[in-house]
Amino acid sequence: MQKRSQVTVFIILGIIIVAVIFAAVYFYGEAIQDFTRPAVLDASQLEPLKAYVVGCMKDSVAADLENLKKNSGYFNPINSKVDYTGYSVNALVDKSLTSPNLMNSLTGVENGISLNVKNKIINNCNLDSFDFEIKKEIENIEVSTEIKESNVIVNLRYPLTVSKDRVSLNVDEFSLVVEDDFGKIYRAVNDVVNGEINGDFNMNEYFLQNSEVTVTRAEGNNGIVYRIVSENEKDGFVFGVKR
């Protein structure tokens, strides 16, 4: 009789335990799964996305720096030219004008690079290939560029909300540093331009005082063409002085 009572108690306890487990799974199953399953999205998984955006920035800046050196600090040809061996070179000094200094400001160059990076991000940086849901705040994109002696620093604010399986992360800061002597060369260009305008630029004397850059010049059809290079920038920067 006692054994039968013990068996009955165990059966009742078993039924209660099964009922409790069933209720827990029914009411809290999804929460339990979310607690026990591995995280489906973490910051490390965003690294390829961040690298891709920085790559878009790098492509834009590299193309701009090449273009700026060919076009004498401008993104496009300007009206004043010096003709040299069949080529037209932008003239940063035009002595036929009342205001002969046509050099683009460094701030103007920086703003142009920033604008082109912004356009690249908006129009040619497709994020659809990533296995995330990505919300882009294009209207809040901000880009700043700083040209230093031997590098160009570009900072991008591009608010992104990345989601996957009910998990969301935010990323909005992207930075790029391009090693380039554009700033060093542009400082030398400014020195040459001011010297030509004042009529006192001495190329040999300048080299003795500024050996980190090399300045050469050649006669064009209607003026002089200068080329400035550094140890790291062999293609250099070309501009004209129009008579």
N, C-alpha and C positions, 0 to 999 in steps of 0.2 A: 504494500500500500504506500509506504514511504518512497520507494523507488518511482512508483507511478506519479506521485506528486512532484518529485524532482524533475522528471521528464517534462511534465506539464509546464513547470516554471521555466525551464530552458526553452521550450517551444514558444511560450509567450514572450520571453526576452528576445528570442530570435526574430519574432514577428515585429516587435517594437523597434529593434535595431534596423531591420530592413525598411520599415516605414519611415524612420528618421532619415536614413540615407536617401530614400526615394524623394522625400520632401525637400531635403537639402539640394539634391540635384535638380529637382523641378524648379524650385524657387531661386536658387543661387548658382545654378550650373554655369551660366555665362560668366558671372563674376569670378567663380573658381577657376575657370579656364583662362580668363585674362590674367589672373594672379599667378598661375602656374606655368603658362606658356612663355617662352623666351620673348624678349622685346623684339618687335618687328621693324623698328626704326630707331636708330640712334645717331649721334652726331658723326660718328666715323663713316656712316653710309652716305653722308652728304659730301664727303671729300671729292669724289669724282665729279659731282655737280659743280662744286666750287672751282675745281681745276679747269673745268670746261669753260666757265664764265671768264676766268682769268685768261684762258687761252684766247677767247674772243677779244678781250682787251689788248692782249699782246699783239695779235695780228693787226689790229687797227693802229696801234702806236708804231709798230715796225714799218708799216706802209707809209704812215705820215712822216716819220723821220727821214726815210729815203726820199720822199717827195719834197720835203722841205729843203734838203740839201741841194737837190737838183734845181729847185725854183727859188733859191736865194732867200730862204726864210718865209716863203709864201707857199700856199697850197696850190696856186695856179699862176700862170704867167701874168705879168703886169704890163702896162702900156709902154714904159720906158725900157728900151732894149739896147744891148751892145751886140753887134754882129761879129761872130768869131768862127772862122773856118766852116761856114755853112750853118752854124747854129745861132740861135737867138738866146742871149743870156739876160736874165732880169737885171736891170741897172738899179743898184741901191743908192747911187749918187748920180743925179742928172744935173749937170752944171748949166744947162739951158733954162732951168727953172728958178724962180725966185726962192723957193724952198727946196734946195737940192737933195735933202736927206729923205730918201724913200724907204728907209729900213723899217721893216715890221717890228713892232715892240715885242719884247719877250713875253709880256702878258698876252698880247694878241696871239702869239704862237701857242701859248699854254691853253688859252680859251678855245682855239681851233682844234687842238688835240682832244680836249675834253668833249667838245661837241661831236666830233667824229666817233669817239668811243661810245657816247650815248646813242648815236644813230646806229652804230654797229650792234649794240646790245638789243635795241628795239627791233631792228629789221633783219639782222643776219646772225642771231645767236639763238637758234631753235632748241628749246628744252624738251620737246615732245618725245624724244627718244628715251628719256629716263623712266624707270618703272615706279614713278611716284605721281601723285596728283600735285601739281604745282600751281599755286595761285600767285600771279605776278602783279605787283603794284607799279606798273610802268609809269604812271603819272607822278610817282614819287622818286624817280631816278635822279640822282645827283652825281656829278663827276667833277673832280678837281685834279689839276695837273700842276706839278712843280718841277721845273727844269733846273737841275743843279749842274755843277761843273762836269761831273763824270757819270751822272745817271739821271733818269727821268722817273719821277714817282707819280703814279696815278692811283687815286682812291675813288672807288665806286660805291655808292649807296644804292642798292637794288633790293628792295624788300621782297622776299620770297617766303611763302608758307608752304612747306612740303608735308604732305600727308600720305599715310599708308596704313590701312587696317585700323582706322580710328585713332591713330597716333599722329600728332602734328609737331613739327619743329619749325622754327623761324631762323632764317639766315638773311643778312642784309649788307654785310660789309665785305668788300673784296678789294685787295690791294695788289699792285704790280710795281716792281722796280726793274727798269730796263737799263742795263749798263751801256752808256753811250756818252761820248764826249761832246755832244751837241752844245751844251752850255758853255764849255770851255772855248769851243770854236766860235760860238756866237759872240762871246765877249771880245775875241780877237777881231771878228768882223766889225763890231762897233768901233773898235780902235782904228781900224783902217778907214772906215767910212768918215769918222770925224777928222782923221788926218788928211784925207783927200779933200774934204770940204774946206779945211783951213789951209790947205796947200803945204803942209809940213810933214807928210808921212814919209819916213825913211825906212825902207824895208829891212836893210841890213842892221840898222840900229835897233829896230823893233825885235828882230830875231835874237839879238844879244841879250835883250831884257826879258824876252818871253820864249825861251827855248822849248817849252812844252808844245808849241805849235810851229808849223812851218808855213810861211807865206810865199807864194810864187805869183808872178803876173806875166801876162803876155799882151801884145798889142792886137787889138781888134780893128775892124774897119772904121768904127766911129767912137772908139774909146779903149779902155783897158779892161781886161778880164783878170780877176784875182781868183786864186784857189788856195784854200786854207785846209791843212790836214793836221792831224795829231798822230801820236804813236799808235793809237787804237782805231783811228778813223782814217784809213788810207784813201777812201773814195773822196772824202773831204766835202767842202762847201764851196760852191762856185757863185760868183756875182760879178756884176760889171760896174764900171764908172764911165758914164757917158759924157763925152765932151760937149 
